[in-house]
């Protein structure tokens, strides 16, 4: 992952990080939306914003970012 991606991760909002943590847990957009009390469309919007802020171009990079951001919270 490039340094731009790593640097961009620090610009993420609390809700964007929460979406990433749900992604790490293997939750679908719908499950994430229910858990966060938002619509699946809003989950998609958060993920698009994350991609813009971090320079992530695909789902594999997004998952790597999610894993790095989630850190020790992966089990919970």
PQR file with spaces between the fields and no chain letter, atoms N, CA, C, O and H, PARSE charges and radii, in Angstrom:
ATOM       1  N    UNK     1       0.848   -1.178    0.000 -0.4000 1.5000
ATOM       2  CA   UNK     1       0.000    0.000    0.000 -0.0000 2.0000
ATOM       3  C    UNK     1       0.890    1.236    0.000  0.5500 1.7000
ATOM       4  O    UNK     1       1.922    1.263    0.671 -0.5500 1.4000
ATOM       5  N    UNK     2       0.498    2.243   -0.740 -0.4000 1.5000
ATOM       6  CA   UNK     2       1.328    3.442   -0.843 -0.0000 2.0000
ATOM       7  C    UNK     2       1.228    4.290    0.416  0.5500 1.7000
ATOM       8  O    UNK     2       0.308    4.122    1.216 -0.5500 1.4000
ATOM       9  H    UNK     2      -0.340    2.222   -1.285  0.4000 1.0000
ATOM      10  N    UNK     3       2.184    5.206    0.587 -0.4000 1.5000
ATOM      11  CA   UNK     3       2.143    6.091    1.748 -0.0000 2.0000
ATOM      12  C    UNK     3       0.940    7.016    1.677  0.5500 1.7000
ATOM      13  O    UNK     3       0.426    7.445    2.709 -0.5500 1.4000
ATOM      14  H    UNK     3       2.932    5.343   -0.063  0.4000 1.0000
ATOM      15  N    UNK     4       0.478    7.333    0.443 -0.4000 1.5000
ATOM      16  CA   UNK     4      -0.723    8.159    0.297 -0.0000 2.0000
ATOM      17  C    UNK     4      -1.925    7.464    0.933  0.5500 1.7000
ATOM      18  O    UNK     4      -2.730    8.109    1.605 -0.5500 1.4000
ATOM      19  H    UNK     4       0.896    6.984   -0.396  0.4000 1.0000
ATOM      20  N    UNK     5      -2.049    6.162    0.725 -0.4000 1.5000
ATOM      21  CA   UNK     5      -3.153    5.401    1.307 -0.0000 2.0000
ATOM      22  C    UNK     5      -3.046    5.418    2.817  0.5500 1.7000
ATOM      23  O    UNK     5      -4.039    5.666    3.500 -0.5500 1.4000
ATOM      24  H    UNK     5      -1.395    5.638    0.179  0.4000 1.0000
ATOM      25  N    UNK     6      -1.869    5.161    3.351 -0.4000 1.5000
ATOM      26  CA   UNK     6      -1.681    5.155    4.793 -0.0000 2.0000
ATOM      27  C    UNK     6      -1.952    6.525    5.389  0.5500 1.7000
ATOM      28  O    UNK     6      -2.596    6.623    6.434 -0.5500 1.4000
ATOM      29  H    UNK     6      -1.062    4.960    2.796  0.4000 1.0000
ATOM      30  N    UNK     7      -1.476    7.583    4.750 -0.4000 1.5000
ATOM      31  CA   UNK     7      -1.705    8.945    5.225 -0.0000 2.0000
ATOM      32  C    UNK     7      -3.184    9.279    5.201  0.5500 1.7000
ATOM      33  O    UNK     7      -3.691    9.904    6.133 -0.5500 1.4000
ATOM      34  H    UNK     7      -0.953    7.503    3.902  0.4000 1.0000
ATOM      35  N    UNK     8      -3.886    8.872    4.148 -0.4000 1.5000
ATOM      36  CA   UNK     8      -5.303    9.154    4.018 -0.0000 2.0000
ATOM      37  C    UNK     8      -6.134    8.512    5.109  0.5500 1.7000
ATOM      38  O    UNK     8      -7.183    9.038    5.483 -0.5500 1.4000
ATOM      39  H    UNK     8      -3.474    8.365    3.391  0.4000 1.0000
ATOM      40  N    UNK     9      -5.678    7.379    5.626 -0.4000 1.5000
ATOM      41  CA   UNK     9      -6.427    6.679    6.669 -0.0000 2.0000
ATOM      42  C    UNK     9      -6.592    7.540    7.916  0.5500 1.7000
ATOM      43  O    UNK     9      -7.588    7.408    8.627 -0.5500 1.4000
ATOM      44  H    UNK     9      -4.827    6.951    5.322  0.4000 1.0000
ATOM      45  N    UNK    10      -5.643    8.408    8.187 -0.4000 1.5000
ATOM      46  CA   UNK    10      -5.743    9.267    9.368 -0.0000 2.0000
ATOM      47  C    UNK    10      -6.824   10.336    9.206  0.5500 1.7000
ATOM      48  O    UNK    10      -7.232   10.955   10.188 -0.5500 1.4000
ATOM      49  H    UNK    10      -4.834    8.515    7.610  0.4000 1.0000
ATOM      50  N    UNK    11      -7.290   10.556    7.977 -0.4000 1.5000
ATOM      51  CA   UNK    11      -8.319   11.560    7.720 -0.0000 2.0000
ATOM      52  C    UNK    11      -9.724   10.990    7.811  0.5500 1.7000
ATOM      53  O    UNK    11     -10.696   11.712    7.585 -0.5500 1.4000
ATOM      54  H    UNK    11      -6.958   10.053    7.179  0.4000 1.0000
ATOM      55  N    UNK    12      -9.851    9.708    8.137 -0.4000 1.5000
ATOM      56  CA   UNK    12     -11.168    9.085    8.164 -0.0000 2.0000
ATOM      57  C    UNK    12     -11.968    9.507    9.391  0.5500 1.7000
ATOM      58  O    UNK    12     -11.422    9.695   10.478 -0.5500 1.4000
ATOM      59  H    UNK    12      -9.062    9.122    8.320  0.4000 1.0000
ATOM      60  N    UNK    13     -13.275    9.649    9.190 -0.4000 1.5000
ATOM      61  CA   UNK    13     -14.168    9.980   10.301 -0.0000 2.0000
ATOM      62  C    UNK    13     -14.435    8.736   11.146  0.5500 1.7000
ATOM      63  O    UNK    13     -14.133    7.617   10.732 -0.5500 1.4000
ATOM      64  H    UNK    13     -13.719    9.496    8.307  0.4000 1.0000
ATOM      65  N    UNK    14     -14.989    8.938   12.302 -0.4000 1.5000
ATOM      66  CA   UNK    14     -15.335    7.838   13.198 -0.0000 2.0000
ATOM      67  C    UNK    14     -16.297    6.871   12.513  0.5500 1.7000
ATOM      68  O    UNK    14     -16.140    5.656   12.636 -0.5500 1.4000
ATOM      69  H    UNK    14     -15.235    9.847   12.638  0.4000 1.0000
ATOM      70  N    UNK    15     -17.286    7.392   11.797 -0.4000 1.5000
ATOM      71  CA   UNK    15     -18.270    6.538   11.116 -0.0000 2.0000
ATOM      72  C    UNK    15     -17.623    5.767    9.965  0.5500 1.7000
ATOM      73  O    UNK    15     -17.973    4.611    9.728 -0.5500 1.4000
ATOM      74  H    UNK    15     -17.413    8.379   11.697  0.4000 1.0000
ATOM      75  N    UNK    16     -16.698    6.381    9.258 -0.4000 1.5000
ATOM      76  CA   UNK    16     -16.001    5.684    8.175 -0.0000 2.0000
ATOM      77  C    UNK    16     -15.178    4.527    8.739  0.5500 1.7000
ATOM      78  O    UNK    16     -15.138    3.446    8.151 -0.5500 1.4000
ATOM      79  H    UNK    16     -16.414    7.320    9.450  0.4000 1.0000
ATOM      80  N    UNK    17     -14.531    4.751    9.859 -0.4000 1.5000
ATOM      81  CA   UNK    17     -13.769    3.693   10.518 -0.0000 2.0000
ATOM      82  C    UNK    17     -14.705    2.581   10.978  0.5500 1.7000
ATOM      83  O    UNK    17     -14.369    1.401   10.880 -0.5500 1.4000
ATOM      84  H    UNK    17     -14.563    5.630   10.336  0.4000 1.0000
ATOM      85  N    UNK    18     -15.868    2.954   11.475 -0.4000 1.5000
ATOM      86  CA   UNK    18     -16.857    1.962   11.903 -0.0000 2.0000
ATOM      87  C    UNK    18     -17.298    1.089   10.721  0.5500 1.7000
ATOM      88  O    UNK    18     -17.454   -0.123   10.874 -0.5500 1.4000
ATOM      89  H    UNK    18     -16.141    3.913   11.554  0.4000 1.0000
ATOM      90  N    UNK    19     -17.496    1.690    9.558 -0.4000 1.5000
ATOM      91  CA   UNK    19     -17.838    0.935    8.356 -0.0000 2.0000
ATOM      92  C    UNK    19     -16.710   -0.039    8.019  0.5500 1.7000
ATOM      93  O    UNK    19     -16.974   -1.197    7.697 -0.5500 1.4000
ATOM      94  H    UNK    19     -17.368    2.674    9.435  0.4000 1.0000
ATOM      95  N    UNK    20     -15.465    0.414    8.090 -0.4000 1.5000
ATOM      96  CA   UNK    20     -14.327   -0.460    7.812 -0.0000 2.0000
ATOM      97  C    UNK    20     -14.266   -1.621    8.794  0.5500 1.7000
ATOM      98  O    UNK    20     -13.966   -2.749    8.401 -0.5500 1.4000
ATOM      99  H    UNK    20     -15.251    1.355    8.352  0.4000 1.0000
ATOM     100  N    UNK    21     -14.542   -1.362   10.045 -0.4000 1.5000
ATOM     101  CA   UNK    21     -14.533   -2.442   11.047 -0.0000 2.0000
ATOM     102  C    UNK    21     -15.604   -3.478   10.735  0.5500 1.7000
ATOM     103  O    UNK    21     -15.388   -4.676   10.918 -0.5500 1.4000
ATOM     104  H    UNK    21     -14.786   -0.446   10.364  0.4000 1.0000
ATOM     105  N    UNK    22     -16.752   -3.018   10.266 -0.4000 1.5000
ATOM     106  CA   UNK    22     -17.806   -3.953    9.860 -0.0000 2.0000
ATOM     107  C    UNK    22     -17.371   -4.769    8.647  0.5500 1.7000
ATOM     108  O    UNK    22     -17.684   -5.956    8.551 -0.5500 1.4000
ATOM     109  H    UNK    22     -16.928   -2.045   10.117  0.4000 1.0000
ATOM     110  N    UNK    23     -16.662   -4.149    7.736 -0.4000 1.5000
ATOM     111  CA   UNK    23     -16.133   -4.847    6.565 -0.0000 2.0000
ATOM     112  C    UNK    23     -15.188   -5.964    6.999  0.5500 1.7000
ATOM     113  O    UNK    23     -15.254   -7.076    6.475 -0.5500 1.4000
ATOM     114  H    UNK    23     -16.407   -3.185    7.813  0.4000 1.0000
ATOM     115  N    UNK    24     -14.316   -5.671    7.948 -0.4000 1.5000
ATOM     116  CA   UNK    24     -13.378   -6.673    8.465 -0.0000 2.0000
ATOM     117  C    UNK    24     -14.134   -7.842    9.097  0.5500 1.7000
ATOM     118  O    UNK    24     -13.698   -8.990    9.014 -0.5500 1.4000
ATOM     119  H    UNK    24     -14.262   -4.768    8.374  0.4000 1.0000
ATOM     120  N    UNK    25     -15.253   -7.543    9.718 -0.4000 1.5000
ATOM     121  CA   UNK    25     -16.058   -8.589   10.352 -0.0000 2.0000
ATOM     122  C    UNK    25     -16.818   -9.435    9.322  0.5500 1.7000
ATOM     123  O    UNK    25     -17.459  -10.424    9.680 -0.5500 1.4000
ATOM     124  H    UNK    25     -15.607   -6.611    9.786  0.4000 1.0000
ATOM     125  N    UNK    26     -16.745   -9.044    8.048 -0.4000 1.5000
ATOM     126  CA   UNK    26     -17.400   -9.813    6.993 -0.0000 2.0000
ATOM     127  C    UNK    26     -18.865   -9.469    6.800  0.5500 1.7000
ATOM     128  O    UNK    26     -19.605  -10.219    6.162 -0.5500 1.4000
ATOM     129  H    UNK    26     -16.225   -8.241    7.758  0.4000 1.0000
ATOM     130  N    UNK    27     -19.283   -8.349    7.344 -0.4000 1.5000
ATOM     131  CA   UNK    27     -20.693   -7.959    7.219 -0.0000 2.0000
ATOM     132  C    UNK    27     -20.995   -7.384    5.840  0.5500 1.7000
ATOM     133  O    UNK    27     -20.157   -6.716    5.234 -0.5500 1.4000
ATOM     134  H    UNK    27     -18.682   -7.740    7.862  0.4000 1.0000
ATOM     135  N    UNK    28     -22.195   -7.651    5.358 -0.4000 1.5000
ATOM     136  CA   UNK    28     -22.668   -7.086    4.098 -0.0000 2.0000
ATOM     137  C    UNK    28     -23.035   -5.618    4.312  0.5500 1.7000
ATOM     138  O    UNK    28     -23.079   -5.135    5.444 -0.5500 1.4000
ATOM     139  H    UNK    28     -22.876   -8.194    5.850  0.4000 1.0000
ATOM     140  N    UNK    29     -23.299   -4.917    3.206 -0.4000 1.5000
ATOM     141  CA   UNK    29     -23.755   -3.524    3.320 -0.0000 2.0000
ATOM     142  C    UNK    29     -25.028   -3.469    4.154  0.5500 1.7000
ATOM     143  O    UNK    29     -25.171   -2.601    5.015 -0.5500 1.4000
ATOM     144  H    UNK    29     -23.263   -5.310    2.287  0.4000 1.0000
ATOM     145  N    UNK    30     -25.958   -4.396    3.901 -0.4000 1.5000
ATOM     146  CA   UNK    30     -27.236   -4.404    4.636 -0.0000 2.0000
ATOM     147  C    UNK    30     -27.031   -4.661    6.125  0.5500 1.7000
ATOM     148  O    UNK    30     -27.631   -3.987    6.962 -0.5500 1.4000
ATOM     149  H    UNK    30     -25.842   -5.101    3.202  0.4000 1.0000
ATOM     150  N    UNK    31     -26.183   -5.633    6.456 -0.4000 1.5000
ATOM     151  CA   UNK    31     -25.919   -5.937    7.864 -0.0000 2.0000
ATOM     152  C    UNK    31     -25.219   -4.767    8.549  0.5500 1.7000
ATOM     153  O    UNK    31     -25.530   -4.434    9.692 -0.5500 1.4000
ATOM     154  H    UNK    31     -25.695   -6.180    5.776  0.4000 1.0000
ATOM     155  N    UNK    32     -24.275   -4.148    7.849 -0.4000 1.5000
ATOM     156  CA   UNK    32     -23.579   -2.982    8.385 -0.0000 2.0000
ATOM     157  C    UNK    32     -24.575   -1.846    8.609  0.5500 1.7000
ATOM     158  O    UNK    32     -24.549   -1.179    9.643 -0.5500 1.4000
ATOM     159  H    UNK    32     -24.021   -4.418    6.920  0.4000 1.0000
ATOM     160  N    UNK    33     -25.445   -1.636    7.635 -0.4000 1.5000
ATOM     161  CA   UNK    33     -26.448   -0.572    7.743 -0.0000 2.0000
ATOM     162  C    UNK    33     -27.354   -0.787    8.956  0.5500 1.7000
ATOM     163  O    UNK    33     -27.610    0.146    9.718 -0.5500 1.4000
ATOM     164  H    UNK    33     -25.466   -2.178    6.795  0.4000 1.0000
ATOM     165  N    UNK    34     -27.837   -2.019    9.132 -0.4000 1.5000
ATOM     166  CA   UNK    34     -28.699   -2.319   10.293 -0.0000 2.0000
ATOM     167  C    UNK    34     -27.952   -2.072   11.594  0.5500 1.7000
ATOM     168  O    UNK    34     -28.495   -1.478   12.526 -0.5500 1.4000
ATOM     169  H    UNK    34     -27.629   -2.777    8.513  0.4000 1.0000
ATOM     170  N    UNK    35     -26.716   -2.525   11.655 -0.4000 1.5000
ATOM     171  CA   UNK    35     -25.913   -2.390   12.869 -0.0000 2.0000
ATOM     172  C    UNK    35     -25.634   -0.922   13.209  0.5500 1.7000
ATOM     173  O    UNK    35     -25.594   -0.545   14.380 -0.5500 1.4000
ATOM     174  H    UNK    35     -26.275   -3.007   10.898  0.4000 1.0000
ATOM     175  N    UNK    36     -25.442   -0.095   12.166 -0.4000 1.5000
ATOM     176  CA   UNK    36     -25.115    1.316   12.369 -0.0000 2.0000
ATOM     177  C    UNK    36     -26.346    2.219   12.341  0.5500 1.7000
ATOM     178  O    UNK    36     -26.241    3.427   12.552 -0.5500 1.4000
ATOM     179  H    UNK    36     -25.475   -0.402   11.214  0.4000 1.0000
ATOM     180  N    UNK    37     -27.516    1.625   12.079 -0.4000 1.5000
ATOM     181  CA   UNK    37     -28.770    2.391   12.031 -0.0000 2.0000
ATOM     182  C    UNK    37     -28.775    3.416   10.892  0.5500 1.7000
ATOM     183  O    UNK    37     -29.218    4.551   11.065 -0.5500 1.4000
ATOM     184  H    UNK    37     -27.602    0.644   11.907  0.4000 1.0000
ATOM     185  N    UNK    38     -28.271    2.988    9.715 -0.4000 1.5000
ATOM     186  CA   UNK    38     -28.242    3.824    8.525 -0.0000 2.0000
ATOM     187  C    UNK    38     -28.715    2.989    7.343  0.5500 1.7000
ATOM     188  O    UNK    38     -28.951    1.791    7.499 -0.5500 1.4000
ATOM     189  H    UNK    38     -27.911    2.065    9.575  0.4000 1.0000
ATOM     190  N    UNK    39     -28.857    3.581    6.182 -0.4000 1.5000
ATOM     191  CA   UNK    39     -29.290    2.829    5.002 -0.0000 2.0000
ATOM     192  C    UNK    39     -28.083    2.187    4.308  0.5500 1.7000
ATOM     193  O    UNK    39     -26.957    2.661    4.458 -0.5500 1.4000
ATOM     194  H    UNK    39     -28.665    4.554    6.055  0.4000 1.0000
ATOM     195  N    UNK    40     -28.315    1.114    3.554 -0.4000 1.5000
ATOM     196  CA   UNK    40     -27.219    0.514    2.777 -0.0000 2.0000
ATOM     197  C    UNK    40     -26.593    1.524    1.812  0.5500 1.7000
ATOM     198  O    UNK    40     -25.393    1.464    1.547 -0.5500 1.4000
ATOM     199  H    UNK    40     -29.229    0.729    3.432  0.4000 1.0000
ATOM     200  N    UNK    41     -27.388    2.438    1.293 -0.4000 1.5000
ATOM     201  CA   UNK    41     -26.858    3.475    0.406 -0.0000 2.0000
ATOM     202  C    UNK    41     -25.831    4.343    1.149  0.5500 1.7000
ATOM     203  O    UNK    41     -24.817    4.739    0.573 -0.5500 1.4000
ATOM     204  H    UNK    41     -28.364    2.487    1.508  0.4000 1.0000
ATOM     205  N    UNK    42     -26.096    4.632    2.412 -0.4000 1.5000
ATOM     206  CA   UNK    42     -25.165    5.433    3.206 -0.0000 2.0000
ATOM     207  C    UNK    42     -23.865    4.663    3.442  0.5500 1.7000
ATOM     208  O    UNK    42     -22.786    5.255    3.438 -0.5500 1.4000
ATOM     209  H    UNK    42     -26.920    4.310    2.879  0.4000 1.0000
ATOM     210  N    UNK    43     -23.959    3.358    3.647 -0.4000 1.5000
ATOM     211  CA   UNK    43     -22.759    2.530    3.775 -0.0000 2.0000
ATOM     212  C    UNK    43     -21.922    2.666    2.504  0.5500 1.7000
ATOM     213  O    UNK    43     -20.709    2.863    2.572 -0.5500 1.4000
ATOM     214  H    UNK    43     -24.835    2.877    3.651  0.4000 1.0000
ATOM     215  N    UNK    44     -22.575    2.561    1.345 -0.4000 1.5000
ATOM     216  CA   UNK    44     -21.885    2.706    0.067 -0.0000 2.0000
ATOM     217  C    UNK    44     -21.239    4.091   -0.046  0.5500 1.7000
ATOM     218  O    UNK    44     -20.110    4.220   -0.520 -0.5500 1.4000
ATOM     219  H    UNK    44     -23.561    2.401    1.289  0.4000 1.0000
ATOM     220  N    UNK    45     -21.954    5.107    0.388 -0.4000 1.5000
ATOM     221  CA   UNK    45     -21.413    6.478    0.357 -0.0000 2.0000
ATOM     222  C    UNK    45     -20.163    6.588    1.227  0.5500 1.7000
ATOM     223  O    UNK    45     -19.169    7.181    0.807 -0.5500 1.4000
ATOM     224  H    UNK    45     -22.870    5.002    0.774  0.4000 1.0000
ATOM     225  N    UNK    46     -20.201    6.026    2.433 -0.4000 1.5000
ATOM     226  CA   UNK    46     -19.023    6.040    3.304 -0.0000 2.0000
ATOM     227  C    UNK    46     -17.846    5.351    2.621  0.5500 1.7000
ATOM     228  O    UNK    46     -16.723    5.854    2.666 -0.5500 1.4000
ATOM     229  H    UNK    46     -21.009    5.544    2.775  0.4000 1.0000
ATOM     230  N    UNK    47     -18.094    4.203    1.987 -0.4000 1.5000
ATOM     231  CA   UNK    47     -17.013    3.475    1.328 -0.0000 2.0000
ATOM     232  C    UNK    47     -16.446    4.263    0.148  0.5500 1.7000
ATOM     233  O    UNK    47     -15.238    4.231   -0.086 -0.5500 1.4000
ATOM     234  H    UNK    47     -19.006    3.795    1.950  0.4000 1.0000
ATOM     235  N    UNK    48     -17.291    4.963   -0.592 -0.4000 1.5000
ATOM     236  CA   UNK    48     -16.794    5.811   -1.683 -0.0000 2.0000
ATOM     237  C    UNK    48     -15.929    6.938   -1.139  0.5500 1.7000
ATOM     238  O    UNK    48     -14.888    7.260   -1.713 -0.5500 1.4000
ATOM     239  H    UNK    48     -18.272    4.989   -0.402  0.4000 1.0000
ATOM     240  N    UNK    49     -16.357    7.537   -0.034 -0.4000 1.5000
ATOM     241  CA   UNK    49     -15.566    8.615    0.586 -0.0000 2.0000
ATOM     242  C    UNK    49     -14.232    8.088    1.092  0.5500 1.7000
ATOM     243  O    UNK    49     -13.207    8.756    0.955 -0.5500 1.4000
ATOM     244  H    UNK    49     -17.202    7.275    0.433  0.4000 1.0000
ATOM     245  N    UNK    50     -14.239    6.902    1.670 -0.4000 1.5000
ATOM     246  CA   UNK    50     -13.001    6.281    2.147 -0.0000 2.0000
ATOM     247  C    UNK    50     -12.043    6.097    0.983  0.5500 1.7000
ATOM     248  O    UNK    50     -10.855    6.399    1.092 -0.5500 1.4000
ATOM     249  H    UNK    50     -15.072    6.360    1.781  0.4000 1.0000
ATOM     250  N    UNK    51     -12.567    5.598   -0.138 -0.4000 1.5000
ATOM     251  CA   UNK    51     -11.722    5.400   -1.323 -0.0000 2.0000
ATOM     252  C    UNK    51     -11.117    6.718   -1.801  0.5500 1.7000
ATOM     253  O    UNK    51      -9.938    6.777   -2.151 -0.5500 1.4000
ATOM     254  H    UNK    51     -13.533    5.352   -0.227  0.4000 1.0000
ATOM     255  N    UNK    52     -11.926    7.766   -1.814 -0.4000 1.5000
ATOM     256  CA   UNK    52     -11.425    9.078   -2.246 -0.0000 2.0000
ATOM     257  C    UNK    52     -10.353    9.612   -1.302  0.5500 1.7000
ATOM     258  O    UNK    52      -9.326   10.122   -1.751 -0.5500 1.4000
ATOM     259  H    UNK    52     -12.884    7.718   -1.529  0.4000 1.0000
ATOM     260  N    UNK    53     -10.586    9.496   -0.008 -0.4000 1.5000
ATOM     261  CA   UNK    53      -9.648   10.037    0.973 -0.0000 2.0000
ATOM     262  C    UNK    53      -8.330    9.274    1.019  0.5500 1.7000
ATOM     263  O    UNK    53      -7.281    9.847    1.312 -0.5500 1.4000
ATOM     264  H    UNK    53     -11.420    9.082    0.356  0.4000 1.0000
ATOM     265  N    UNK    54      -8.392    7.978    0.728 -0.4000 1.5000
ATOM     266  CA   UNK    54      -7.210    7.138    0.923 -0.0000 2.0000
ATOM     267  C    UNK    54      -6.505    6.752   -0.370  0.5500 1.7000
ATOM     268  O    UNK    54      -5.368    6.282   -0.336 -0.5500 1.4000
ATOM     269  H    UNK    54      -9.244    7.512    0.490  0.4000 1.0000
ATOM     270  N    UNK    55      -7.157    6.943   -1.497 -0.4000 1.5000
ATOM     271  CA   UNK    55      -6.553    6.542   -2.759 -0.0000 2.0000
ATOM     272  C    UNK    55      -6.692    5.061   -3.067  0.5500 1.7000
ATOM     273  O    UNK    55      -6.065    4.555   -3.998 -0.5500 1.4000
ATOM     274  H    UNK    55      -8.081    7.325   -1.525  0.4000 1.0000
ATOM     275  N    UNK    56      -7.513    4.364   -2.287 -0.4000 1.5000
ATOM     276  CA   UNK    56      -7.766    2.939   -2.511 -0.0000 2.0000
ATOM     277  C    UNK    56      -8.537    2.787   -3.816  0.5500 1.7000
ATOM     278  O    UNK    56      -9.492    3.521   -4.073 -0.5500 1.4000
ATOM     279  H    UNK    56      -8.022    4.775   -1.531  0.4000 1.0000
ATOM     280  N    UNK    57      -8.110    1.815   -4.649 -0.4000 1.5000
ATOM     281  CA   UNK    57      -8.722    1.654   -5.971 -0.0000 2.0000
ATOM     282  C    UNK    57      -9.581    0.415   -6.136  0.5500 1.7000
ATOM     283  O    UNK    57     -10.365    0.337   -7.081 -0.5500 1.4000
ATOM     284  H    UNK    57      -7.335    1.219   -4.440  0.4000 1.0000
ATOM     285  N    UNK    58      -9.454   -0.563   -5.233 -0.4000 1.5000
ATOM     286  CA   UNK    58     -10.233   -1.787   -5.408 -0.0000 2.0000
ATOM     287  C    UNK    58     -10.572   -2.401   -4.051  0.5500 1.7000
ATOM     288  O    UNK    58     -10.097   -1.944   -3.011 -0.5500 1.4000
ATOM     289  H    UNK    58      -8.817   -0.499   -4.465  0.4000 1.0000
ATOM     290  N    UNK    59     -11.405   -3.450   -4.082 -0.4000 1.5000
ATOM     291  CA   UNK    59     -11.863   -4.068   -2.836 -0.0000 2.0000
ATOM     292  C    UNK    59     -10.727   -4.719   -2.047  0.5500 1.7000
ATOM     293  O    UNK    59     -10.748   -4.714   -0.816 -0.5500 1.4000
ATOM     294  H    UNK    59     -11.790   -3.821   -4.927  0.4000 1.0000
ATOM     295  N    UNK    60      -9.751   -5.271   -2.736 -0.4000 1.5000
ATOM     296  CA   UNK    60      -8.621   -5.890   -2.037 -0.0000 2.0000
ATOM     297  C    UNK    60      -7.857   -4.841   -1.227  0.5500 1.7000
ATOM     298  O    UNK    60      -7.529   -5.070   -0.062 -0.5500 1.4000
ATOM     299  H    UNK    60      -9.734   -5.275   -3.736  0.4000 1.0000
ATOM     300  N    UNK    61      -7.578   -3.697   -1.843 -0.4000 1.5000
ATOM     301  CA   UNK    61      -6.896   -2.615   -1.122 -0.0000 2.0000
ATOM     302  C    UNK    61      -7.773   -2.091    0.012  0.5500 1.7000
ATOM     303  O    UNK    61      -7.274   -1.743    1.082 -0.5500 1.4000
ATOM     304  H    UNK    61      -7.845   -3.512   -2.789  0.4000 1.0000
ATOM     305  N    UNK    62      -9.077   -2.039   -0.230 -0.4000 1.5000
ATOM     306  CA   UNK    62     -10.002   -1.572    0.802 -0.0000 2.0000
ATOM     307  C    UNK    62      -9.961   -2.507    2.006  0.5500 1.7000
ATOM     308  O    UNK    62      -9.954   -2.050    3.149 -0.5500 1.4000
ATOM     309  H    UNK    62      -9.482   -2.321   -1.100  0.4000 1.0000
ATOM     310  N    UNK    63      -9.935   -3.805    1.755 -0.4000 1.5000
ATOM     311  CA   UNK    63      -9.864   -4.767    2.850 -0.0000 2.0000
ATOM     312  C    UNK    63      -8.537   -4.640    3.605  0.5500 1.7000
ATOM     313  O    UNK    63      -8.521   -4.703    4.834 -0.5500 1.4000
ATOM     314  H    UNK    63      -9.941   -4.176    0.827  0.4000 1.0000
ATOM     315  N    UNK    64      -7.433   -4.465    2.887 -0.4000 1.5000
ATOM     316  CA   UNK    64      -6.141   -4.262    3.557 -0.0000 2.0000
ATOM     317  C    UNK    64      -6.171   -3.013    4.432  0.5500 1.7000
ATOM     318  O    UNK    64      -5.661   -3.021    5.552 -0.5500 1.4000
ATOM     319  H    UNK    64      -7.446   -4.414    1.888  0.4000 1.0000
ATOM     320  N    UNK    65      -6.768   -1.943    3.919 -0.4000 1.5000
ATOM     321  CA   UNK    65      -6.908   -0.723    4.708 -0.0000 2.0000
ATOM     322  C    UNK    65      -7.762   -0.988    5.941  0.5500 1.7000
ATOM     323  O    UNK    65      -7.422   -0.570    7.048 -0.5500 1.4000
ATOM     324  H    UNK    65      -7.183   -1.937    3.009  0.4000 1.0000
ATOM     325  N    UNK    66      -8.871   -1.685    5.737 -0.4000 1.5000
ATOM     326  CA   UNK    66      -9.770   -1.997    6.853 -0.0000 2.0000
ATOM     327  C    UNK    66      -9.042   -2.800    7.931  0.5500 1.7000
ATOM     328  O    UNK    66      -9.203   -2.533    9.123 -0.5500 1.4000
ATOM     329  H    UNK    66      -9.148   -2.024    4.838  0.4000 1.0000
ATOM     330  N    UNK    67      -8.253   -3.770    7.516 -0.4000 1.5000
ATOM     331  CA   UNK    67      -7.494   -4.570    8.470 -0.0000 2.0000
ATOM     332  C    UNK    67      -6.495   -3.714    9.239  0.5500 1.7000
ATOM     333  O    UNK    67      -6.325   -3.896   10.444 -0.5500 1.4000
ATOM     334  H    UNK    67      -8.122   -3.986    6.549  0.4000 1.0000
ATOM     335  N    UNK    68      -5.834   -2.787    8.557 -0.4000 1.5000
ATOM     336  CA   UNK    68      -4.846   -1.943    9.238 -0.0000 2.0000
ATOM     337  C    UNK    68      -5.525   -0.952   10.188  0.5500 1.7000
ATOM     338  O    UNK    68      -4.993   -0.653   11.257 -0.5500 1.4000
ATOM     339  H    UNK    68      -5.972   -2.639    7.578  0.4000 1.0000
ATOM     340  N    UNK    69      -6.681   -0.452    9.805 -0.4000 1.5000
ATOM     341  CA   UNK    69      -7.399    0.516   10.645 -0.0000 2.0000
ATOM     342  C    UNK    69      -8.045   -0.184   11.831  0.5500 1.7000
ATOM     343  O    UNK    69      -8.027    0.336   12.946 -0.5500 1.4000
ATOM     344  H    UNK    69      -7.113   -0.695    8.936  0.4000 1.0000
ATOM     345  N    UNK    70      -8.618   -1.368   11.594 -0.4000 1.5000
ATOM     346  CA   UNK    70      -9.305   -2.097   12.655 -0.0000 2.0000
ATOM     347  C    UNK    70      -8.319   -2.560   13.718  0.5500 1.7000
ATOM     348  O    UNK    70      -8.643   -2.587   14.905 -0.5500 1.4000
ATOM     349  H    UNK    70      -8.632   -1.791   10.687  0.4000 1.0000
ATOM     350  N    UNK    71      -7.116   -2.923   13.290 -0.4000 1.5000
ATOM     351  CA   UNK    71      -6.071   -3.311   14.242 -0.0000 2.0000
ATOM     352  C    UNK    71      -6.523   -4.353   15.242  0.5500 1.7000
ATOM     353  O    UNK    71      -6.964   -5.439   14.866 -0.5500 1.4000
ATOM     354  H    UNK    71      -6.853   -2.901   12.326  0.4000 1.0000
ATOM     355  N    UNK    72      -6.414   -4.026   16.496 -0.4000 1.5000
ATOM     356  CA   UNK    72      -6.715   -4.985   17.554 -0.0000 2.0000
ATOM     357  C    UNK    72      -8.207   -5.166   17.779  0.5500 1.7000
ATOM     358  O    UNK    72      -8.602   -6.028   18.565 -0.5500 1.4000
ATOM     359  H    UNK    72      -6.056   -3.143   16.801  0.4000 1.0000
ATOM     360  N    UNK    73      -9.049   -4.381   17.114 -0.4000 1.5000
ATOM     361  CA   UNK    73     -10.495   -4.494   17.290 -0.0000 2.0000
ATOM     362  C    UNK    73     -11.106   -5.581   16.425  0.5500 1.7000
ATOM     363  O    UNK    73     -12.325   -5.754   16.453 -0.5500 1.4000
ATOM     364  H    UNK    73      -8.728   -3.682   16.475  0.4000 1.0000
ATOM     365  N    UNK    74     -10.324   -6.314   15.666 -0.4000 1.5000
ATOM     366  CA   UNK    74     -10.837   -7.302   14.730 -0.0000 2.0000
ATOM     367  C    UNK    74     -11.690   -8.346   15.427  0.5500 1.7000
ATOM     368  O    UNK    74     -12.725   -8.743   14.891 -0.5500 1.4000
ATOM     369  H    UNK    74      -9.334   -6.173   15.644  0.4000 1.0000
ATOM     370  N    UNK    75     -11.301   -8.789   16.571 -0.4000 1.5000
ATOM     371  CA   UNK    75     -12.063   -9.827   17.259 -0.0000 2.0000
ATOM     372  C    UNK    75     -13.352   -9.355   17.876  0.5500 1.7000
ATOM     373  O    UNK    75     -14.179  -10.191   18.242 -0.5500 1.4000
ATOM     374  H    UNK    75     -10.461   -8.467   17.006  0.4000 1.0000
ATOM     375  N    UNK    76     -13.572   -8.066   18.013 -0.4000 1.5000
ATOM     376  CA   UNK    76     -14.732   -7.584   18.742 -0.0000 2.0000
ATOM     377  C    UNK    76     -15.700   -6.973   17.944  0.5500 1.7000
ATOM     378  O    UNK    76     -16.728   -6.526   18.454 -0.5500 1.4000
ATOM     379  H    UNK    76     -12.900   -7.387   17.716  0.4000 1.0000
